[in-house]
């Protein structure tokens, strides 16, 4: 029974990898080799609990590749377009522009009403002189 489950999860994972990475031959070869190596390394496992955990892990990886993996295509030096398909969870379309930090908003000049301005900025409430020749009456 375990042998059939292992083979089923192995073949399912290989099929999923072929489907997801069909346009990227280098990535496809890499993930398929990793899958083969990991299954080969664990082929002599006899503990049923560990075997079931590894089967669940392989199925979870297959599910992740189909539902959550989003591939990007470089459009130019700064723009990467993300590729979504009908199986990918509904994410919004994003374009990542070279991981630049958000630009700070520039503040405009602060408008000061002449009537509300006091001479020293304190709480005396006396108006500020309009020309520089007059001295402040604050004490």
Secondary structure, 3 states (H helix, E strand, C coil): CHHHHHHHHHHHHHHHHHHHCCCCHHHHHHHHHHHHHHHHHCCCCCCHHHHHHHHHHHHHHHHHHHHCCCEEEECCCCEEEEECCCCCCCCCCCEEECCCCCCCCCCCCCCCCCCCCECCCCCCCCECCCCCCCCCCCC
